Amino acid sequence: MSDMNGKTIVITGASSGIGEATAAKFAGEGANVVLAARRKDRLEELQNSLQDKPGKVEIKQTDVTSKDEVHELIQFTVDTFGGVDVLFNNAGLMPLSFMEKGKVDEWEKMVDVNIKGVLYGIHAVLPHMQEQNSGHIITTSSIAGHEIMPSGAVYCGTKFAARVIMEGLGKELAGTDIRTTSISPGVVDTELTETITDEDVLEMFEKNFGKGKMTPLDSKDIAEAVYYTVQQPKNVDVNEIIVRPNNQG
Ligand code: NDP
């Protein structure tokens, strides 16, 4: 029997890509999974596709830029499954642009989702984990949380911030049974680039990452990394994982 049997994981950004693959992995391992994102139709589709898995799957439409909605998500999970073992703070946006384009609305969205969304998740779940005296908070940072690229000043800033927040949280929680992890993927084949509106960035992407230039990771590769961190014995706290395609420099 899997170690995850009967454990509960909340996943934000579960309507596509890495979140969706992680939901499938954990449901397959017998975990209770709560799927959160804004697109309810996509969450319902995923819930239906996971019906035959051993884990129970529930959905809760959530916009992580709303502190109240994130609190409702955690409360819904506690009411439904009796607690939260893992929070996977994974929702994110990447509308890359060159700073001179002045796309302030997009900068604000990235700060709201990639940073504040993570903080709201921590704020909502931490009291429950402290009461349980156990838990695991995992956040998706990025290679962009380690390296800066042109057009990524704001996105990289948010991913550095997410990683640093997790590191700070981990230091504060040392000595407790609440674990913290940052996952930093390289290029993964998902819908993430669909929010890019800067034509120059799209052109640069095509040149650097277009067909035949690189084989991106599959979302399942990241789901496996998330699962690895959760599966470790209670005394082992994997604080950070970087996973990139072996042809990404
Ligand atoms: P996707 O675009 O496929 O997934 C992004 C997810 O975030 C969607 O489920 C989306 O759901 C959700 N989301 C966006 N805004 C909000 C919001 N306001 N409230 C709730 N959910 C929201 O891309 P990925 O799977 O690639 O992205 C997942 C994470 O991985 C992100 O944090 C991203 O930065 C990170 N990452 C991705 C990499 C890649 O190469 N793909 C590399 C490194 C890191 P919905 O629109 O339904 O709300």
Residues whose N, C-alpha, C, O or C-beta is under 5 A from the ligand:
A	BS01	NDP	G13 A14 S15 S16 G17 I18 G19 A36 A37 R38 R39 T62 D63 V64 T65 N90 A91 G92 L93 V113 T140 S141 S142 I143 P185 G186 V187 V188 T190 E191 L192
